[in-house]
């Protein structure tokens, strides 16, 4: 690749965050991952499997051929046990959630559509996601239910290929469609949301986007990754007065929005020694700072919440043990690689406030993945 093209790609990566990002913004398409949940979130420099499609497109060049047939990854957060006890006692009358402390409950599921391929510098895939966030106050409950579909394709380049120094770049183009139902009811009459479901307002997001990434590797073990998610991702937002209006295709309002870009920087290091290599397939530690652009927000999060720490220990290519810190809260998990079937479990903290310890809660992740090499 000529120097002019290399320079252009790097210039685009670093100038992408200053593209117009003001005005209305919408949430990104983020695939939940039990593996990432157990080691402090996603890491921009850590790349060894199919999930690089969602962490750094520059790493596509380093991943061996992998095919994803399907996936079900479920992530739940909030006062889960209290909510489960209350719902199991629901007999069809008025649902009273006043016994749940004000806050939020969430459910996020990746799949079952997770069809894709990574290898030979490229990555392609189509993915589905279902998500529910329930915001509660002392008197009001506001659930938001969304279903999403994502189509993406990416490619990576090798800019520098020296015996000790390697620099890769990559891009990922994507298109997405999202349908959202916005509900609201008194916390004492939450059952009304279900009884008049078709009367709830909704909206759709139809858009496309671009991720850009760089990854530098020193002597194969030390890597530094820089990725800009949604460098520019415009979307058409259509609002409907009710689900019945959506069914009749009678939008009450349409506007344009963008997915807010996020700039992540990370470093990873693989630890080797003669003794460890006899029993351990892989040992890696990671450190990231996520979403640098949030520092320029009108009301930013505390910077400590954007720091991610992680470690993964893999034994005999089968059992993985994970530890991490995200949102200034601990995380832990494990995984089993059964060749064609992968099982992952994690429990990790989630900070709903803007400062550490303001509104902490915990999430439980469980992943069942069908991946083939």
GIJO-V569681 format. One record per pair of residues at least 4 apart in sequence whose C-alpha atoms are under 7 Angstrom apart, sorted by sequence separation. I is the first residue (numbers start at 1). J is the second residue. D is the distance in Angstrom with one decimal. If there is no record, write none. Layout:
i->I j->J d->D
i->I j->J d->D
//
This chain:
i->1 j->5 d->6.6
i->2 j->6 d->6.3
i->3 j->7 d->6.0
i->4 j->8 d->6.1
i->5 j->9 d->6.3
i->6 j->10 d->6.3
i->7 j->11 d->6.0
i->8 j->12 d->6.1
i->9 j->13 d->6.3
i->10 j->14 d->6.4
i->11 j->15 d->6.0
i->12 j->16 d->5.7
i->33 j->37 d->6.1
i->34 j->38 d->6.3
i->35 j->39 d->6.8
i->36 j->40 d->6.4
i->37 j->41 d->5.1
i->51 j->55 d->6.7
i->52 j->56 d->5.5
i->53 j->57 d->5.8
i->59 j->63 d->6.9
i->79 j->83 d->6.2
i->80 j->84 d->6.0
i->81 j->85 d->6.2
i->82 j->86 d->6.3
i->83 j->87 d->6.1
i->84 j->88 d->6.1
i->85 j->89 d->6.5
i->86 j->90 d->6.5
i->118 j->122 d->5.8
i->119 j->123 d->6.4
i->136 j->140 d->5.8
i->137 j->141 d->6.5
i->161 j->165 d->6.4
i->162 j->166 d->5.9
i->185 j->189 d->6.5
i->186 j->190 d->6.1
i->191 j->195 d->6.5
i->192 j->196 d->6.1
i->193 j->197 d->5.7
i->218 j->222 d->5.2
i->241 j->245 d->6.2
i->242 j->246 d->6.6
i->243 j->247 d->6.2
i->244 j->248 d->6.3
i->245 j->249 d->6.0
i->246 j->250 d->6.1
i->272 j->276 d->6.6
i->273 j->277 d->5.9
i->274 j->278 d->6.8
i->276 j->280 d->5.6
i->277 j->281 d->6.5
i->296 j->300 d->7.0
i->301 j->305 d->6.9
i->315 j->319 d->5.2
i->325 j->329 d->5.4
i->326 j->330 d->6.5
i->337 j->341 d->6.5
i->338 j->342 d->5.8
i->1 j->6 d->6.7
i->36 j->41 d->4.7
i->47 j->52 d->5.9
i->52 j->57 d->6.3
i->90 j->95 d->6.6
i->118 j->123 d->4.3
i->136 j->141 d->4.5
i->161 j->166 d->4.8
i->185 j->190 d->5.7
i->217 j->222 d->5.7
i->218 j->223 d->6.2
i->240 j->245 d->5.8
i->245 j->250 d->5.3
i->246 j->251 d->6.8
i->272 j->277 d->6.5
i->295 j->300 d->5.6
i->314 j->319 d->5.7
i->315 j->320 d->6.2
i->325 j->330 d->4.5
i->337 j->342 d->4.7
i->351 j->356 d->6.9
i->353 j->358 d->5.4
i->36 j->42 d->5.3
i->117 j->123 d->5.7
i->118 j->124 d->6.5
i->135 j->141 d->5.9
i->136 j->142 d->6.3
i->160 j->166 d->5.2
i->161 j->167 d->6.8
i->217 j->223 d->4.3
i->240 j->246 d->5.9
i->245 j->251 d->6.8
i->294 j->300 d->5.6
i->314 j->320 d->4.3
i->324 j->330 d->6.0
i->325 j->331 d->5.5
i->336 j->342 d->5.7
i->337 j->343 d->6.7
i->353 j->359 d->5.1
i->52 j->59 d->6.4
i->117 j->124 d->5.4
i->134 j->141 d->6.9
i->135 j->142 d->5.1
i->160 j->167 d->4.9
i->185 j->192 d->6.9
i->216 j->223 d->5.5
i->217 j->224 d->6.5
i->313 j->320 d->5.5
i->314 j->321 d->6.4
i->324 j->331 d->4.8
i->336 j->343 d->5.1
i->352 j->359 d->5.2
i->52 j->60 d->6.6
i->116 j->124 d->5.3
i->117 j->125 d->6.4
i->134 j->142 d->5.6
i->135 j->143 d->6.2
i->159 j->167 d->5.5
i->185 j->193 d->6.5
i->215 j->223 d->6.9
i->216 j->224 d->5.2
i->312 j->320 d->6.7
i->313 j->321 d->5.2
i->323 j->331 d->5.7
i->324 j->332 d->6.2
i->335 j->343 d->5.5
i->336 j->344 d->6.5
i->351 j->359 d->5.7
i->352 j->360 d->6.1
i->116 j->125 d->3.8
i->134 j->143 d->4.1
i->158 j->167 d->6.1
i->159 j->168 d->5.6
i->184 j->193 d->7.0
i->215 j->224 d->5.6
i->216 j->225 d->6.4
i->312 j->321 d->5.8
i->313 j->322 d->6.4
i->323 j->332 d->4.4
i->335 j->344 d->4.3
i->351 j->360 d->4.5
i->115 j->125 d->5.5
i->116 j->126 d->6.3
i->133 j->143 d->5.7
i->134 j->144 d->6.3
i->158 j->168 d->4.5
i->183 j->193 d->6.6
i->215 j->225 d->4.3
i->240 j->250 d->7.0
i->312 j->322 d->4.5
i->322 j->332 d->5.5
i->323 j->333 d->6.6
i->334 j->344 d->5.9
i->335 j->345 d->6.3
i->350 j->360 d->5.8
i->351 j->361 d->6.3
i->44 j->55 d->5.6
i->115 j->126 d->5.4
i->132 j->143 d->6.8
i->133 j->144 d->5.3
i->157 j->168 d->5.5
i->158 j->169 d->6.5
i->214 j->225 d->5.8
i->215 j->226 d->6.3
i->240 j->251 d->4.9
i->241 j->252 d->6.5
i->311 j->322 d->5.7
i->312 j->323 d->6.7
i->322 j->333 d->5.1
i->334 j->345 d->5.6
i->349 j->360 d->6.9
i->350 j->361 d->5.3
i->43 j->55 d->6.6
i->44 j->56 d->5.7
i->47 j->59 d->6.0
i->114 j->126 d->6.0
i->115 j->127 d->6.5
i->132 j->144 d->5.5
i->133 j->145 d->6.8
i->156 j->168 d->6.9
i->157 j->169 d->5.2
i->214 j->226 d->5.2
i->239 j->251 d->5.7
i->240 j->252 d->5.2
i->271 j->283 d->5.5
i->311 j->323 d->5.4
i->321 j->333 d->6.2
i->322 j->334 d->5.7
i->333 j->345 d->5.4
i->334 j->346 d->6.6
i->349 j->361 d->5.9
i->350 j->362 d->5.5
i->42 j->55 d->6.3
i->114 j->127 d->4.5
i->132 j->145 d->4.5
i->156 j->169 d->5.5
i->157 j->170 d->5.9
i->213 j->226 d->5.7
i->214 j->227 d->6.2
i->238 j->251 d->6.2
i->239 j->252 d->5.7
i->270 j->283 d->5.7
i->271 j->284 d->6.0
i->310 j->323 d->5.8
i->311 j->324 d->6.2
i->321 j->334 d->4.6
i->333 j->346 d->4.0
i->349 j->362 d->4.4
i->350 j->363 d->6.7
i->49 j->63 d->6.0
i->113 j->127 d->5.1
i->114 j->128 d->6.6
i->131 j->145 d->6.0
i->132 j->146 d->6.3
i->156 j->170 d->3.9
i->213 j->227 d->4.1
i->239 j->253 d->5.2
i->270 j->284 d->4.3
i->310 j->324 d->4.0
i->320 j->334 d->5.3
i->321 j->335 d->6.7
i->332 j->346 d->5.7
i->333 j->347 d->6.3
i->348 j->362 d->5.7
i->349 j->363 d->6.1
i->48 j->63 d->5.7
i->113 j->128 d->5.2
i->131 j->146 d->5.3
i->155 j->170 d->5.6
i->156 j->171 d->6.5
i->212 j->227 d->5.7
i->213 j->228 d->6.2
i->238 j->253 d->5.9
i->239 j->254 d->6.2
i->269 j->284 d->5.5
i->270 j->285 d->6.6
i->291 j->306 d->6.8
i->309 j->324 d->5.1
i->310 j->325 d->6.5
i->320 j->335 d->4.9
i->332 j->347 d->5.7
i->347 j->362 d->7.0
i->348 j->363 d->5.4
i->50 j->66 d->6.3
i->111 j->127 d->6.4
i->112 j->128 d->6.7
i->130 j->146 d->5.9
i->131 j->147 d->6.5
i->155 j->171 d->5.8
i->212 j->228 d->5.3
i->238 j->254 d->4.4
i->268 j->284 d->6.9
i->269 j->285 d->5.5
i->290 j->306 d->5.0
i->309 j->325 d->5.0
i->319 j->335 d->5.8
i->320 j->336 d->6.5
i->331 j->347 d->5.8
i->332 j->348 d->6.3
i->347 j->363 d->5.6
i->348 j->364 d->6.8
i->111 j->128 d->5.0
i->130 j->147 d->4.6
i->154 j->171 d->5.5
i->155 j->172 d->6.7
i->183 j->200 d->5.8
i->211 j->228 d->5.8
i->212 j->229 d->6.6
i->237 j->254 d->5.6
i->238 j->255 d->6.6
i->268 j->285 d->5.7
i->269 j->286 d->6.6
i->289 j->306 d->5.6
i->290 j->307 d->6.3
i->308 j->325 d->5.7
i->309 j->326 d->6.7
i->319 j->336 d->4.9
i->331 j->348 d->4.0
i->347 j->364 d->4.6
i->110 j->128 d->6.2
i->111 j->129 d->5.7
i->129 j->147 d->5.9
i->130 j->148 d->6.3
i->154 j->172 d->4.0
i->182 j->200 d->6.4
i->211 j->229 d->4.6
i->237 j->255 d->5.2
i->268 j->286 d->4.3
i->289 j->307 d->4.7
i->308 j->326 d->4.9
i->318 j->336 d->5.6
i->319 j->337 d->6.6
i->330 j->348 d->6.0
i->331 j->349 d->6.3
i->346 j->364 d->5.9
i->347 j->365 d->6.2
i->110 j->129 d->4.6
i->129 j->148 d->5.1
i->153 j->172 d->5.7
i->154 j->173 d->6.0
i->181 j->200 d->6.6
i->182 j->201 d->5.7
i->211 j->230 d->5.1
i->212 j->231 d->7.0
i->236 j->255 d->6.0
i->237 j->256 d->5.8
i->267 j->286 d->5.7
i->268 j->287 d->6.5
i->288 j->307 d->5.8
i->289 j->308 d->6.2
i->307 j->326 d->6.5
i->318 j->337 d->4.8
i->330 j->349 d->5.9
i->346 j->365 d->5.0
i->109 j->129 d->5.6
i->110 j->130 d->6.6
i->128 j->148 d->5.6
i->129 j->149 d->6.4
i->152 j->172 d->6.8
i->153 j->173 d->5.5
i->181 j->201 d->6.1
i->182 j->202 d->5.7
i->210 j->230 d->5.2
i->211 j->231 d->5.7
i->236 j->256 d->4.8
i->237 j->257 d->6.8
i->267 j->287 d->5.4
i->288 j->308 d->5.0
i->318 j->338 d->6.8
i->329 j->349 d->4.9
i->345 j->365 d->5.6
i->346 j->366 d->6.6
i->109 j->130 d->5.2
i->128 j->149 d->4.5
i->152 j->173 d->5.6
i->153 j->174 d->6.4
i->181 j->202 d->4.3
i->209 j->230 d->5.7
i->210 j->231 d->5.7
i->235 j->256 d->5.8
i->236 j->257 d->6.4
i->266 j->287 d->5.7
i->267 j->288 d->6.3
i->287 j->308 d->5.8
i->288 j->309 d->6.5
i->305 j->326 d->6.8
i->306 j->327 d->6.3
i->345 j->366 d->4.7
i->108 j->130 d->5.9
i->109 j->131 d->6.2
i->127 j->149 d->5.7
i->128 j->150 d->6.3
i->152 j->174 d->4.1
i->180 j->202 d->5.4
i->181 j->203 d->6.7
i->210 j->232 d->5.8
i->235 j->257 d->5.3
i->266 j->288 d->4.0
i->287 j->309 d->4.7
i->305 j->327 d->4.2
i->327 j->349 d->6.8
i->344 j->366 d->5.8
i->345 j->367 d->6.4
i->108 j->131 d->4.4
i->127 j->150 d->5.2
i->151 j->174 d->5.5
i->152 j->175 d->6.4
i->180 j->203 d->5.3
i->209 j->232 d->5.8
i->210 j->233 d->6.2
i->234 j->257 d->5.8
i->235 j->258 d->5.7
i->265 j->288 d->5.7
i->266 j->289 d->6.3
i->286 j->309 d->5.7
i->287 j->310 d->6.6
i->305 j->328 d->5.5
i->326 j->349 d->6.8
i->327 j->350 d->6.0
i->344 j->367 d->4.9
i->107 j->131 d->5.6
i->108 j->132 d->6.4
i->126 j->150 d->5.6
i->127 j->151 d->6.6
i->150 j->174 d->7.0
i->151 j->175 d->5.2
i->179 j->203 d->6.0
i->180 j->204 d->6.2
i->209 j->233 d->3.8
i->234 j->258 d->4.3
i->265 j->289 d->5.5
i->286 j->310 d->5.0
i->304 j->328 d->6.6
i->327 j->351 d->5.7
i->343 j->367 d->5.7
i->344 j->368 d->6.7
i->107 j->132 d->5.1
i->126 j->151 d->4.5
i->150 j->175 d->5.9
i->151 j->176 d->6.3
i->179 j->204 d->4.5
i->208 j->233 d->5.5
i->209 j->234 d->6.6
i->233 j->258 d->5.4
i->234 j->259 d->6.6
i->264 j->289 d->6.0
i->265 j->290 d->6.5
i->285 j->310 d->5.7
i->286 j->311 d->6.2
i->343 j->368 d->4.9
i->78 j->104 d->6.0
i->79 j->105 d->6.9
i->106 j->132 d->5.6
i->107 j->133 d->6.5
i->125 j->151 d->6.0
i->126 j->152 d->6.5
i->150 j->176 d->4.5
i->178 j->204 d->5.4
i->179 j->205 d->6.6
i->207 j->233 d->6.9
i->208 j->234 d->6.1
i->233 j->259 d->5.4
i->264 j->290 d->4.5
i->285 j->311 d->4.3
i->342 j->368 d->5.9
i->343 j->369 d->6.5
i->78 j->105 d->4.4
i->106 j->133 d->4.5
i->125 j->152 d->5.5
i->149 j->176 d->5.7
i->150 j->177 d->6.7
i->178 j->205 d->5.0
i->207 j->234 d->5.7
i->208 j->235 d->6.6
i->263 j->290 d->6.7
i->264 j->291 d->5.3
i->284 j->311 d->5.6
i->285 j->312 d->6.7
i->342 j->369 d->5.0
i->77 j->105 d->5.7
i->78 j->106 d->6.5
i->105 j->133 d->6.0
i->106 j->134 d->6.1
i->124 j->152 d->5.8
i->125 j->153 d->6.6
i->149 j->177 d->5.4
i->177 j->205 d->5.6
i->178 j->206 d->6.6
i->207 j->235 d->3.8
i->263 j->291 d->4.8
i->264 j->292 d->6.4
i->284 j->312 d->5.5
i->328 j->356 d->6.3
i->341 j->369 d->5.8
i->342 j->370 d->6.4
i->77 j->106 d->5.2
i->105 j->134 d->5.0
i->124 j->153 d->4.4
i->148 j->177 d->5.7
i->149 j->178 d->6.6
i->177 j->206 d->4.7
i->206 j->235 d->5.3
i->207 j->236 d->6.1
i->230 j->259 d->6.3
i->232 j->261 d->7.0
i->262 j->291 d->4.8
i->263 j->292 d->5.4
i->283 j->312 d->5.8
i->284 j->313 d->6.8
i->341 j->370 d->4.9
i->76 j->106 d->5.5
i->77 j->107 d->6.7
i->104 j->134 d->5.4
i->105 j->135 d->6.8
i->123 j->153 d->5.5
i->124 j->154 d->6.6
i->148 j->178 d->4.3
i->176 j->206 d->6.0
i->177 j->207 d->6.6
i->205 j->235 d->6.1
i->206 j->236 d->5.2
i->230 j->260 d->6.8
i->231 j->261 d->5.3
i->262 j->292 d->6.9
i->263 j->293 d->6.2
i->283 j->313 d->4.6
i->340 j->370 d->5.8
i->341 j->371 d->6.4
i->76 j->107 d->4.6
i->104 j->135 d->4.6
i->123 j->154 d->5.1
i->147 j->178 d->5.7
i->148 j->179 d->6.5
i->176 j->207 d->5.5
i->205 j->236 d->5.6
i->206 j->237 d->6.7
i->230 j->261 d->4.8
i->262 j->293 d->6.1
i->282 j->313 d->5.9
i->283 j->314 d->6.4
i->340 j->371 d->5.6
i->75 j->107 d->5.8
i->76 j->108 d->6.4
i->103 j->135 d->6.1
i->104 j->136 d->5.9
i->122 j->154 d->5.6
i->123 j->155 d->6.5
i->146 j->178 d->6.8
i->147 j->179 d->5.4
i->175 j->207 d->5.8
i->176 j->208 d->6.0
i->205 j->237 d->4.7
i->229 j->261 d->5.6
i->230 j->262 d->6.9
i->282 j->314 d->5.0
i->340 j->372 d->5.5
i->75 j->108 d->5.0
i->103 j->136 d->5.2
i->122 j->155 d->4.5
i->146 j->179 d->5.5
i->147 j->180 d->6.7
i->175 j->208 d->4.1
i->204 j->237 d->5.7
i->205 j->238 d->6.7
i->228 j->261 d->6.7
i->229 j->262 d->5.2
i->281 j->314 d->5.3
i->74 j->108 d->5.8
i->75 j->109 d->6.3
i->102 j->136 d->5.1
i->103 j->137 d->6.5
i->121 j->155 d->5.6
i->122 j->156 d->6.6
i->146 j->180 d->4.2
i->174 j->208 d->5.4
i->175 j->209 d->6.3
i->203 j->237 d->6.9
i->204 j->238 d->5.2
i->228 j->262 d->5.6
i->229 j->263 d->6.4
i->280 j->314 d->6.0
i->281 j->315 d->5.4
i->74 j->109 d->4.4
i->102 j->137 d->4.8
i->121 j->156 d->5.3
i->145 j->180 d->5.6
i->146 j->181 d->6.3
i->174 j->209 d->5.2
i->203 j->238 d->5.4
i->204 j->239 d->6.6
i->228 j->263 d->4.5
i->280 j->315 d->4.8
i->281 j->316 d->5.5
i->73 j->109 d->5.5
i->74 j->110 d->6.6
i->102 j->138 d->5.7
i->144 j->180 d->6.8
i->145 j->181 d->5.2
i->173 j->209 d->5.8
i->174 j->210 d->6.3
i->203 j->239 d->4.2
i->227 j->263 d->5.8
i->228 j->264 d->6.5
i->279 j->315 d->6.5
i->280 j->316 d->6.1
i->281 j->317 d->5.7
i->72 j->109 d->6.8
i->73 j->110 d->5.0
i->144 j->181 d->5.7
i->145 j->182 d->6.8
i->173 j->210 d->4.7
i->202 j->239 d->6.1
i->203 j->240 d->5.7
i->227 j->264 d->5.4
i->279 j->316 d->6.6
i->72 j->110 d->5.6
i->73 j->111 d->6.8
i->144 j->182 d->4.8
i->172 j->210 d->5.6
i->173 j->211 d->6.6
i->202 j->240 d->5.3
i->226 j->264 d->5.8
i->227 j->265 d->6.7
i->34 j->73 d->6.9
i->71 j->110 d->6.9
i->72 j->111 d->4.9
i->143 j->182 d->6.5
i->144 j->183 d->6.1
i->171 j->210 d->7.0
i->172 j->211 d->4.9
i->201 j->240 d->5.8
i->202 j->241 d->6.7
i->226 j->265 d->4.6
i->33 j->73 d->6.6
i->71 j->111 d->5.2
i->72 j->112 d->5.2
i->143 j->183 d->5.3
i->171 j->211 d->5.5
i->172 j->212 d->6.5
i->201 j->241 d->4.7
i->202 j->242 d->5.9
i->225 j->265 d->5.7
i->226 j->266 d->6.6
i->32 j->73 d->6.7
i->70 j->111 d->6.9
i->71 j->112 d->5.1
i->142 j->183 d->5.5
i->143 j->184 d->6.6
i->171 j->212 d->4.5
i->201 j->242 d->4.1
i->202 j->243 d->6.2
i->225 j->266 d->5.2
i->70 j->112 d->5.7
i->71 j->113 d->6.7
i->142 j->184 d->4.4
i->170 j->212 d->5.9
i->171 j->213 d->6.3
i->200 j->242 d->4.9
i->201 j->243 d->6.2
i->224 j->266 d->5.7
i->225 j->267 d->6.3
i->32 j->75 d->6.8
i->70 j->113 d->5.7
i->71 j->114 d->5.6
i->141 j->184 d->5.7
i->142 j->185 d->6.7
i->170 j->213 d->5.3
i->199 j->242 d->4.9
i->200 j->243 d->6.2
i->224 j->267 d->4.4
i->70 j->114 d->4.7
i->141 j->185 d->5.6
i->169 j->213 d->5.6
i->170 j->214 d->6.6
i->198 j->242 d->6.4
i->199 j->243 d->6.1
i->223 j->267 d->5.7
i->224 j->268 d->6.5
i->69 j->114 d->6.3
i->70 j->115 d->5.9
i->140 j->185 d->5.9
i->141 j->186 d->6.1
i->169 j->214 d->4.4
i->198 j->243 d->4.9
i->199 j->244 d->6.8
i->223 j->268 d->5.3
i->68 j->114 d->6.4
i->69 j->115 d->5.0
i->140 j->186 d->4.7
i->141 j->187 d->5.3
i->168 j->214 d->5.7
i->169 j->215 d->6.4
i->198 j->244 d->5.9
i->222 j->268 d->5.9
i->223 j->269 d->6.5
i->68 j->115 d->5.3
i->69 j->116 d->7.0
i->139 j->186 d->5.9
i->140 j->187 d->4.9
i->168 j->215 d->5.2
i->222 j->269 d->4.6
i->68 j->116 d->5.1
i->139 j->187 d->5.2
i->167 j->215 d->5.8
i->168 j->216 d->6.4
i->221 j->269 d->5.5
i->222 j->270 d->6.7
i->67 j->116 d->5.9
i->68 j->117 d->6.2
i->167 j->216 d->4.4
i->221 j->270 d->5.0
i->67 j->117 d->4.5
i->166 j->216 d->5.7
i->167 j->217 d->6.4
i->66 j->117 d->5.8
i->67 j->118 d->6.6
i->166 j->217 d->5.1
i->305 j->356 d->6.7
i->66 j->118 d->5.3
i->165 j->217 d->5.9
i->166 j->218 d->6.6
i->302 j->354 d->5.9
i->65 j->118 d->5.5
i->66 j->119 d->6.5
i->165 j->218 d->5.0
i->301 j->354 d->4.6
i->302 j->355 d->5.2
i->65 j->119 d->4.1
i->164 j->218 d->5.5
i->165 j->219 d->6.5
i->301 j->355 d->6.4
i->64 j->119 d->5.5
i->164 j->219 d->4.6
i->63 j->119 d->6.1
i->60 j->119 d->6.8
i->61 j->120 d->6.4
i->61 j->121 d->4.1
i->60 j->121 d->5.2
i->60 j->122 d->6.1
i->60 j->123 d->6.8
i->50 j->118 d->6.1
i->53 j->123 d->6.8
i->32 j->108 d->7.0
i->32 j->109 d->6.9
i->32 j->110 d->6.1
i->31 j->110 d->5.9
i->98 j->187 d->6.0
i->97 j->187 d->5.6
i->98 j->188 d->6.4
i->96 j->187 d->6.2
i->97 j->188 d->6.2
i->96 j->188 d->4.5
i->95 j->188 d->6.6
i->96 j->189 d->6.1
i->95 j->189 d->5.7
i->96 j->190 d->6.4
i->60 j->155 d->6.9
i->61 j->156 d->5.8
i->94 j->189 d->5.5
i->95 j->190 d->5.2
i->60 j->156 d->5.8
i->94 j->190 d->6.9
i->95 j->191 d->5.0
i->57 j->154 d->6.6
i->94 j->191 d->5.4
i->57 j->155 d->6.9
i->58 j->156 d->5.1
i->57 j->156 d->6.4
i->58 j->168 d->5.5
i->58 j->169 d->4.4
i->58 j->170 d->3.9
i->57 j->170 d->4.9
i->58 j->171 d->6.9
i->57 j->171 d->5.5
i->57 j->172 d->6.0
i->6 j->159 d->6.7
i->57 j->212 d->6.7
i->58 j->213 d->5.1
i->57 j->213 d->5.7
i->58 j->214 d->5.3
i->59 j->215 d->6.7
i->56 j->213 d->5.6
i->58 j->215 d->5.9
i->45 j->215 d->6.5
i->56 j->227 d->5.9
i->45 j->223 d->5.7
i->45 j->224 d->5.1
i->45 j->225 d->4.1
i->44 j->225 d->4.9
i->44 j->226 d->6.2
i->44 j->227 d->6.6
i->13 j->212 d->5.9
i->13 j->213 d->6.9
i->17 j->231 d->6.1
i->16 j->231 d->5.2
i->44 j->264 d->6.7
i->44 j->265 d->6.2
i->45 j->266 d->5.3
i->44 j->266 d->5.0
i->45 j->267 d->5.3
i->46 j->268 d->5.8
i->43 j->266 d->6.1
i->45 j->268 d->5.6
i->26 j->257 d->6.8
i->28 j->259 d->5.8
i->25 j->257 d->5.3
i->26 j->258 d->6.2
i->27 j->259 d->6.0
i->24 j->257 d->5.0
i->25 j->258 d->4.9
i->26 j->259 d->5.0
i->24 j->258 d->6.7
i->25 j->259 d->5.3
i->26 j->260 d->6.9
i->25 j->260 d->5.8
i->21 j->258 d->6.9
i->21 j->260 d->6.3
i->43 j->286 d->6.8
i->17 j->261 d->6.5
i->43 j->288 d->6.2
i->41 j->308 d->6.5
i->40 j->308 d->5.3
i->40 j->309 d->5.4
i->40 j->310 d->5.0
i->39 j->310 d->4.4
i->39 j->311 d->5.8
i->39 j->312 d->6.9
i->39 j->322 d->5.3
i->78 j->361 d->5.8
i->38 j->322 d->5.5
i->39 j->323 d->4.8
i->40 j->324 d->4.2
i->77 j->361 d->6.9
i->78 j->362 d->6.3
i->38 j->323 d->5.9
i->39 j->324 d->4.2
i->40 j->325 d->4.6
i->41 j->326 d->6.4
i->77 j->362 d->5.6
i->78 j->363 d->6.9
i->38 j->324 d->6.4
i->40 j->326 d->4.7
i->77 j->363 d->4.0
i->76 j->363 d->5.3
i->77 j->364 d->6.4
i->75 j->363 d->6.6
i->76 j->364 d->5.4
i->75 j->364 d->5.7
i->76 j->365 d->6.6
i->75 j->365 d->4.3
i->40 j->331 d->6.0
i->74 j->365 d->5.6
i->75 j->366 d->6.6
i->39 j->331 d->6.2
i->74 j->366 d->5.3
i->38 j->331 d->5.3
i->39 j->332 d->6.3
i->73 j->366 d->5.6
i->74 j->367 d->6.3
i->37 j->331 d->6.9
i->38 j->332 d->4.4
i->73 j->367 d->4.0
i->38 j->333 d->4.3
i->72 j->367 d->5.8
i->73 j->368 d->6.1
i->72 j->368 d->5.3
i->71 j->368 d->5.8
i->72 j->369 d->6.5
i->71 j->369 d->4.5
i->70 j->369 d->6.3
i->71 j->370 d->6.1
i->70 j->370 d->5.4
i->69 j->370 d->5.6
i->68 j->370 d->6.0
i->69 j->371 d->6.2
i->68 j->371 d->4.6
i->67 j->371 d->5.6
i->68 j->372 d->6.4
i->66 j->371 d->6.8
i->67 j->372 d->5.0
i->66 j->372 d->5.6
i->67 j->373 d->6.4
i->66 j->373 d->4.6
i->38 j->346 d->4.7
i->65 j->373 d->6.0
i->35 j->344 d->5.9
i->37 j->346 d->5.8
i->38 j->347 d->6.3
i->34 j->344 d->5.6
i->38 j->348 d->6.5
i->34 j->345 d->5.6
i->37 j->348 d->6.3
i->34 j->346 d->5.5
i->34 j->365 d->5.0
i->34 j->366 d->5.7
i->34 j->367 d->5.6
//
